[in-house]
Amino acid sequence: MVSEEWFQRWPTSKQYVQPRTISDHCALVVKSRVKGRGPKPFRSFVAWFMEPNFTLMVKEKRNSYNVQGNIMSKLKDKLKLLKADLKVWNKKNFGCLESNKKRIVKEIEELDGKDDNDELTGDGNMRRMELFSQLGLVDKKRDFVYRQKARVNWLKYGDVNSKFFHSTIRWRRLKSEVKGVEVNAQWCEEPEVVRREAKLLFENRFKATHDYGVNMGSVEFKSLTLEVNRNMIACFSEEEVKEVV
């Protein structure tokens, strides 16, 4: 009942098998509804590094951020700002690869038509060579993006079947997706409930307790007095500096 074309048309569809009860058949319920599952995880793509100015752009963006706090806090804030800028940059440079390819192919076909009618000039011939170079770069970027998303090695061995890669990407997403959770013996697929239960699961798993199970017996550890502690963290006076120098 379900084919590859089905998932291409309805990629978010799900099939549920109902209880058989007194019948000799099980009813099937098909649902296709898009629900917001929250923000998507950020990941970098190998194709980004094919851009000549990508590394320089990242360095300039990183140095332009003015953030406050300690070293770790600054690093976190800079990475957060860089993530937002990279998303905008990725959409601008890689979000329209398909449309760019169609535009380049169309222009090449127009130049080929002029060449067939002996109307192609020297500048037109140079433009066609430039377009072929651009087309090869766009295809290479698409192949890198699809290969990383699909996590397979077919492209490495010469198979550039875009339909196969799109199907593989969709199938991986369906397999990796958390469809829902069971709460109080009831199956629930609401995004808010799924996020809440996932948060509670990890909170309970990694929650620290007061009973650490360590018994040191009567061992006494040396400790600093409050007066010594205050002297250690106090600022140096000008007289103390002169005395040492």
Secondary structure as GFF3:
##gff-version 3
##sequence-region A 1 245
A	DSSP	alpha_helix	4	9	.	.	.	ID=ss1
A	DSSP	beta_strand	13	17	.	.	.	ID=ss2
A	DSSP	beta_strand	28	32	.	.	.	ID=ss3
A	DSSP	three_ten_helix	46	50	.	.	.	ID=ss4
A	DSSP	alpha_helix	54	64	.	.	.	ID=ss5
A	DSSP	alpha_helix	71	94	.	.	.	ID=ss6
A	DSSP	alpha_helix	97	116	.	.	.	ID=ss7
A	DSSP	alpha_helix	122	150	.	.	.	ID=ss8
A	DSSP	three_ten_helix	155	157	.	.	.	ID=ss9
A	DSSP	alpha_helix	162	176	.	.	.	ID=ss10
A	DSSP	beta_strand	181	183	.	.	.	ID=ss11
A	DSSP	beta_strand	186	188	.	.	.	ID=ss12
A	DSSP	alpha_helix	191	205	.	.	.	ID=ss13
A	DSSP	alpha_helix	226	233	.	.	.	ID=ss14
A	DSSP	alpha_helix	238	244	.	.	.	ID=ss15
###
